[in-house]
Amino acid sequence: MISVKNLSHSYSEDEKYAVKNISFEVAKGETFGFLGPSGAGKSTTQGVLTGLLKLQDGEVSVAGYDIRKVQNERFNKIGVSFEQSNVYGKLTARENLEYYAKLFDVPTRDPMELIRLIGLEGKENVRAGEFSKGMKHRLTFARSMLNNPELWFLDEPTTGLDPAIAETIKDIIREETAEGTTSFLTTHNMFLADALCDRVAFIIDGEIKLIDSPKNLKLQYGQKLVDIEYLANGKIVKETLKTVDEQERKCIGEIVNNYEIRTMHTKEATLEEIFIQVTGRELIYNETVK
Amino acid sequence: MKLLSSYLKEMKIAARGFYFYIEIGMAVLLLAILLLVISETSISSSKQFVYNDMPNKIAKYIKDQSIKDGDARLADSTEFKLKPAKFEITNQETVETTAYAFDDEKIIELETMEMLDSDSGELEETVYYVETEEDMIRLAYGESEIGATAAMNPRGKVSYTYYLQGYETDRLESLLYISHSKSPGVINAKKDRQVVRTLGVAETLNNRQNLVPLFIAYLGSLMGFFIVLSYIFYDKAEGVIKAFAVTPSSIWKYLISKIFVILTTVVVSSSIITIPVMGGQPNYLLFYLFLLVTTFALASLGLFVASFFDTIAKAFGVMYGIMITLMLPGFSYYIPSFDPLWLRFFPTYPILQGFKDILLNGDVGYVLTYALVFLAGGLALFFLADMRFKKTLTV
């Protein structure tokens, strides 16, 4: 669905690259996470893929279209949910969706259905200018679904949302991908990527450091641990043991056989820990809940 | 269909914003000024302070003769306050400079006479007779008006010495020379011997109608330019241009829908002013055609300018400069003596002249030629703006 070969982009059109010689492919139906800290090149890559930025170097094909050629009809297959909400403040939620729906050449979804889906029912006739940041963000997200996109660009889809709404948005993304939508998720939220993505790419300083599935990354980079809490001579003892170390594995067996186990949990490395391990850089993000 | 949706959406947004109402409110206000404040006939007349350096009997005879001929009438005497002043006067013939300094302050009452147009009987000039030459010079300086000393020359004829402010045009100075180079009797005798052939009846706009082209040009061109910029920057602040850019619709449809809103607003506001003042006199087909193409051209210029800036604050300097530039031809329209060649290249110059011609049912060829020029220029600017917007949509 997406094919990127040797993509480079410089805003100043010189050697200062925001994105440098990156290549990757996204298969149909896949949810691909593009992960990195602010300024890593995520939005630049998405800008080129969506046509908002001109392709300077490399070859890019999106939804079967070569993006060097200007073909507006490709947007009938594409949906874009922006990080910064961008809706008409003077139009109501419903008017916003109805207007954008008329710009597509393909059958579109009922605006009211989408308004219900994102939890804005009852607010459909309220002007978007009166919405909170989170409500505007949800409306921007709903707009990206109007044309039932085959390829869905999601830029920080849960930023600024409270946990319950963020969970609803995650469920919607899961449902859409289950129905065959290909998603390109740009985020610095590793928990979101872990929960939704089939594969992730770590991008830093405009270069992709690694591409793999979260599961493989955890297997490859994660240090398997077990937290055990047991009763020994009337006292509660807590221990963390490595499952990859033979000596400690034997120790786990002895505890299980000889003592009363109160709690026992396996512990995996998080995607964020793996990112730090691979890139040597931390992901800094602040989610504003409103 | 997409264009219609965009246009209807823009109209809805405009109706919920304040720029639309500013334009309409401005038109209503200007109409009220035209109908309630500006009279159809000109009430402007010049003042002149005159010192008669001649025997009182002769001065009285000249005044009485003017009243008898219907060229003047006596008015109530007028009070003037003379304030302390310091100034110099240069004689144009000898280039000698004389310094004047007055420290006192006094109030004087002057005999006042109203000079009338011999044909229409309308007030042309108010003449105040001052008793001393010094007071006359002081009044001419203090009131910024023309002063004159009328004296009898050795041949027994009246000669005039004028005191001008220094900024009068050559045309006015020549007129003063001509009007006194021959005695009125000789000029009238020459006039009587002239054969006059009328080539056509020259129509003119009355005082009120004469303001309509100026108001229409400013409401259409200037406001069109300014409001389209405001709309674009409002959308840039909301980020909705980017959202439009990822739909199958073209950017030019987005841009033209903005211009259509401007055109709709301008047609409404211009009609509010023009129809009540002009009635059925002008060719309205030509009027609306010219209004639409000129507004389209200036709104396209606004789009082009908007494509270079992110915010209205950054564009303010350029925007202000262009608006001042577009206003300049208005001075020429009202001060015919200020008509330099370079001013004719400013777009509002032919716009003003074009509207004047339309309201006078004048030169259709001139109007149509400039309508074509504005259409071509507007299309070129619109094309450039479209190219710029496609290139400058950033993430």
Interface residues (C-beta under 8 A of the other chain):
Chain A: S43 T44 Q46 G47 T50 G51 L52 L53 K54 N72 E73 R74 F75 N76 I78 V80 F82 Q84 S85 N86 V87 Y88 G89 K90 L91 E95 Y99 Y100 K102 L103 F104 D105 R127 T140 R143
Chain B: M1 K2 S5 S6 K9 K12 I13 R16 G17 E238 G239 V240 K242 A243 F244 A245 V246 T247 P248 S249 S250 K391 L393 T394 V395
